Each structure stands twice: as structure tokens, then as C-alpha cells.
């Protein structure tokens, strides 16, 4: 039973998340020959201020992209 985890910056709408889940499921089924019912896709949307570099928290106000 494949489990796919996708980590992206926060801000995607439900329609986009749905497309990601659909396409990831299709790709996994093609790659390993399993039915779609066997695939679980988990989408994590990470707030842009929930990460840091060099010991410093990044801020979405300071930079739009990490």
C-alpha cells in the first residue's frame, strides 16, 4: 500500500490539492501496478514562517520564496 507525502508551501486551494492527489495517485499506480484504492496521498502545506536557515527563522514578509 503506497503512501505518498507531498510537502509544499501553504496557500494552495482545495482544487489544486485535489489535482496533486489525483496526479500522484495516477503516477504511483502506473509505476508499481497497484489499484488507486491502494494509494494514500498526504499533502502537507507548510506556512512560510515555519522553517529556518542557519539557525534563523525565515519570514514570508522578508522574502516571498525560501
Sine and cosine of phi, psi and omega as CSV:
sin_phi,cos_phi,sin_psi,cos_psi,sin_omega,cos_omega
0.00,0.00,0.99,-0.17,-0.02,-1.00
-0.91,0.41,0.64,-0.77,0.14,-0.99
-0.84,-0.54,0.82,-0.57,-0.01,-1.00
-0.92,-0.40,0.78,-0.63,0.10,-0.99
-0.92,-0.39,0.79,-0.62,0.01,-1.00
-0.90,-0.45,0.81,-0.59,0.02,-1.00
-0.90,-0.43,0.84,-0.54,-0.05,-1.00
-0.68,-0.73,0.33,-0.94,0.11,-0.99
-0.92,0.38,0.58,-0.82,-0.04,-1.00
-0.88,0.47,0.45,-0.89,0.09,-1.00
0.82,-0.57,-0.02,1.00,0.01,-1.00
-0.98,0.19,0.61,-0.79,0.05,-1.00
-0.99,0.12,0.21,-0.98,-0.07,-1.00
-0.87,0.50,-0.57,0.82,0.01,-1.00
-0.90,0.44,-0.68,0.73,0.01,-1.00
-0.92,0.40,-0.69,0.73,0.04,-1.00
-0.87,0.49,-0.65,0.76,0.04,-1.00
-0.87,0.49,-0.66,0.75,0.04,-1.00
-0.91,0.41,-0.64,0.77,0.04,-1.00
-0.87,0.49,-0.73,0.68,0.00,-1.00
-0.87,0.49,-0.70,0.72,-0.01,-1.00
-0.88,0.48,-0.75,0.66,-0.06,-1.00
-0.94,0.35,-0.62,0.79,0.04,-1.00
-0.91,0.42,-0.64,0.77,0.03,-1.00
-0.89,0.45,-0.73,0.68,0.02,-1.00
-0.86,0.52,-0.70,0.72,-0.03,-1.00
-0.90,0.44,-0.67,0.74,-0.01,-1.00
-0.91,0.40,-0.68,0.73,0.00,-1.00
-0.87,0.49,-0.66,0.75,0.03,-1.00
-0.92,0.40,-0.65,0.76,-0.07,-1.00
-0.94,0.34,-0.64,0.77,-0.11,-0.99
-0.91,-0.42,-0.06,1.00,0.07,-1.00
0.96,0.29,0.54,0.84,0.01,-1.00
-0.97,-0.26,0.30,-0.95,0.07,-1.00
-0.97,0.23,0.45,-0.90,0.01,-1.00
-0.83,0.56,-0.52,0.85,-0.01,-1.00
-0.90,0.43,-0.30,0.95,-0.02,-1.00
-1.00,0.05,-0.16,0.99,-0.12,-0.99
-0.98,-0.20,0.75,-0.66,0.13,-0.99
-0.91,-0.41,0.76,-0.66,0.05,-1.00
-0.87,-0.49,0.79,-0.61,0.03,-1.00
-0.90,-0.44,0.83,-0.55,0.01,-1.00
-0.95,-0.31,0.88,-0.48,0.05,-1.00
-0.98,-0.22,0.83,-0.55,0.11,-0.99
-0.97,-0.24,0.90,-0.44,-0.12,-0.99
-0.99,-0.15,0.84,-0.55,0.09,-1.00
-0.86,0.51,0.62,-0.79,-0.09,-1.00
-0.92,0.40,-0.27,0.96,0.04,-1.00
-0.99,-0.14,0.19,0.98,0.01,-1.00
-0.98,-0.22,0.59,0.81,0.11,-0.99
-0.47,-0.88,0.28,-0.96,0.01,-1.00
-0.59,-0.81,0.30,-0.95,0.05,-1.00
-0.73,-0.68,0.72,-0.70,0.04,-1.00
0.83,0.55,0.60,0.80,0.06,-1.00
0.98,0.17,0.10,1.00,-0.03,-1.00
-0.88,-0.47,0.74,-0.67,0.06,-1.00
-0.93,0.38,0.70,-0.71,0.06,-1.00
-1.00,0.07,0.47,-0.88,-0.02,-1.00
-0.83,-0.57,0.74,-0.67,0.04,-1.00
-0.91,0.42,-0.35,0.93,0.05,-1.00
-0.95,0.30,-0.54,0.84,-0.04,-1.00
-0.98,0.21,-0.63,0.77,0.01,-1.00
-0.52,-0.85,0.70,-0.71,-0.03,-1.00
-0.94,0.34,-0.56,0.83,-0.02,-1.00
-0.83,-0.55,0.61,-0.80,0.05,-1.00
-0.94,0.35,0.00,0.00,0.00,0.00
